[in-house]
Amino acid sequence: SVMRDLSSSKRNINLFVISEDENTNLESTNMVVKQNLKTWLNRHRMINDTIDILDAKIVNIGIEFHVVSHRDANRFDVLHAATTALKKKFPQPLYIGEPIYISDIYTALNKVENVVSVKKVKIVNKQGTNYSSTRFDIRANTGADGSYVKVPENVVVEVKYPNLDIKGTVE
C-alpha cells in the first residue's frame, strides 16, 4: 500500500473581496463582513488549507473615444448615442481580476447608429479627489495587439462616474 503525505497538500488561498456603498460605488469591505466570511469558510475548508481574506484594490478608469459619423448625421446625436452605449456597457464594476476588453468597446461603438468607424479608444486611469488612489499602468498592462488590458487578480476596475469618465469626440 502507498501512503500519501498529507502535509504536502497544504494550500494557502488568497481570497480578494470588495463591497459597494449606498451609491453602488466600490469600497473596501469592513472587518465584520470579513470575519463573518472567514467564520463561514473555516467550516467548509480542508483542514490543511489556510485562507487569507484581503481587500481588492480599486482602479477607477475613464474611456476616451473618437468616432466618425455618417456625413448626414447630427454629430451631437451620434456623440450622445455613443456615450450612452458605453454607459450601458459598464453599468457596474467588472469582476475582480477581469480584463478590460478594448475590442468590445470598439464593437459597441461600431453598433451605434450613424457611426461609420471608430478611430480611437483609450482607457485612462482616473485619480484624484473622489477616486481611488491605486496607481495602475494601463499602457504596460495592455496586450501587444491593443485589444485588452490585463488586470491583476487582486484588482477590480470601475467606471465610477460614467457621466464624467466616458468622453468622446465625433468627426
C-alpha positions in Angstrom: 0.0 0.0 0.0 1.1 3.5 -0.7 0.8 6.2 1.9 0.3 9.8 0.8 2.0 12.6 2.7 -0.9 14.9 3.6 1.3 17.7 4.8 2.4 18.3 1.2 -1.2 19.1 0.2 -1.3 22.3 2.3 -2.7 25.2 0.3 -2.6 28.9 1.1 -5.5 30.6 -0.6 -5.9 34.4 -1.1 -9.5 35.5 -1.4 -9.9 39.1 -2.6 -13.1 40.9 -1.6 -14.8 44.2 -2.3 -18.0 45.9 -1.3 -20.4 48.6 -2.6 -21.5 51.7 -0.8 -25.1 53.0 -0.9 -24.4 54.6 -4.3 -23.1 51.3 -5.7 -19.5 52.7 -5.8 -16.8 50.3 -4.7 -15.3 50.5 -1.3 -13.2 48.2 1.0 -15.1 45.5 2.8 -15.5 46.2 6.5 -14.0 43.9 9.2 -17.3 42.5 10.4 -18.2 41.1 6.9 -14.6 39.7 6.5 -14.9 38.0 9.9 -18.3 36.5 9.0 -16.9 35.3 5.7 -13.9 33.8 7.5 -16.1 32.0 10.0 -18.2 30.5 7.2 -15.2 29.5 5.1 -13.5 27.9 8.1 -16.4 25.4 8.4 -16.1 24.4 4.8 -12.4 24.4 4.1 -10.0 21.5 4.0 -8.1 21.1 7.3 -4.7 21.9 5.8 -5.9 25.0 3.9 -5.3 28.5 5.1 -7.4 31.3 3.7 -6.4 34.9 3.8 -9.2 37.4 3.1 -7.8 40.5 1.5 -9.1 43.8 0.1 -9.1 44.0 -3.7 -7.5 47.2 -5.0 -9.9 49.5 -6.8 -8.8 51.1 -10.1 -11.0 53.8 -11.5 -10.9 54.2 -15.2 -12.2 56.5 -17.9 -12.9 55.8 -21.5 -12.0 58.3 -24.2 -13.1 57.6 -27.8 -13.1 59.2 -31.3 -15.6 58.1 -33.9 -16.5 59.1 -37.4 -20.2 59.7 -38.1 -22.2 59.4 -41.3 -21.9 62.7 -43.1 -25.6 63.5 -42.9 -25.9 62.6 -39.2 -26.2 65.2 -36.4 -22.8 64.8 -34.6 -24.3 65.7 -31.2 -26.9 63.0 -31.5 -24.1 60.5 -32.5 -22.0 61.5 -29.6 -24.9 61.2 -27.2 -25.8 57.7 -28.6 -22.2 56.5 -28.4 -21.7 57.7 -24.9 -25.0 56.1 -23.8 -23.9 52.8 -25.4 -20.7 52.8 -23.3 -22.6 53.7 -20.2 -24.9 50.7 -20.8 -21.8 48.5 -21.4 -20.3 49.5 -18.0 -23.3 49.8 -15.7 -21.4 48.2 -12.8 -17.8 47.4 -12.0 -16.0 44.5 -13.6 -15.3 41.3 -11.6 -12.1 41.2 -9.5 -9.3 40.3 -12.0 -11.5 40.7 -15.1 -9.6 42.2 -18.0 -10.9 45.2 -19.9 -11.6 44.2 -23.5 -10.9 47.3 -25.6 -12.1 45.3 -28.7 -15.6 45.0 -27.0 -15.7 48.8 -26.7 -14.9 49.2 -30.4 -17.7 46.7 -31.2 -20.2 48.6 -29.0 -19.3 51.9 -30.7 -19.5 50.4 -34.2 -23.0 49.2 -33.5 -24.2 52.8 -32.7 -26.5 54.2 -35.4 -24.7 56.6 -37.8 -21.2 55.6 -36.6 -19.2 54.9 -39.7 -16.0 53.9 -37.9 -14.1 54.1 -34.6 -10.8 55.8 -34.9 -9.6 55.5 -31.3 -10.4 54.1 -27.9 -8.2 55.0 -24.9 -8.5 53.7 -21.4 -7.3 56.2 -18.8 -6.6 55.8 -15.0 -8.8 58.3 -13.1 -7.2 59.6 -9.9 -7.6 62.5 -7.6 -10.4 63.7 -5.3 -13.2 61.1 -5.1 -11.3 58.4 -7.0 -9.2 55.5 -5.8 -5.5 56.3 -5.1 -4.4 53.0 -6.6 -1.9 53.6 -9.4 -2.3 51.2 -12.4 -0.1 51.4 -15.5 -2.7 50.8 -18.3 -0.2 51.0 -21.1 2.2 48.5 -19.5 -0.8 46.1 -19.0 -2.3 46.5 -22.5 -1.9 43.4 -24.7 0.5 43.6 -27.6 -2.4 43.7 -30.1 -4.1 46.5 -28.1 -7.4 44.6 -27.7 -7.4 44.2 -23.9 -5.9 45.4 -20.7 -4.7 42.7 -18.3 -6.0 43.2 -14.8 -4.1 41.5 -11.8 -6.1 39.0 -9.7 -6.2 41.5 -6.8 -7.6 44.4 -8.7 -11.2 45.5 -9.6 -11.9 48.0 -12.3 -14.7 50.6 -12.1 -16.0 53.4 -14.2 -17.0 55.4 -11.1 -18.7 58.4 -12.7 -19.9 57.4 -16.2 -21.3 60.9 -16.9 -17.8 62.3 -16.4 -15.5 59.4 -17.2 -16.8 58.4 -20.6 -15.8 61.1 -23.1 -15.9 61.2 -26.9 -15.4 63.2 -30.0 -17.2 62.9 -33.3 -16.0 64.0 -36.8 
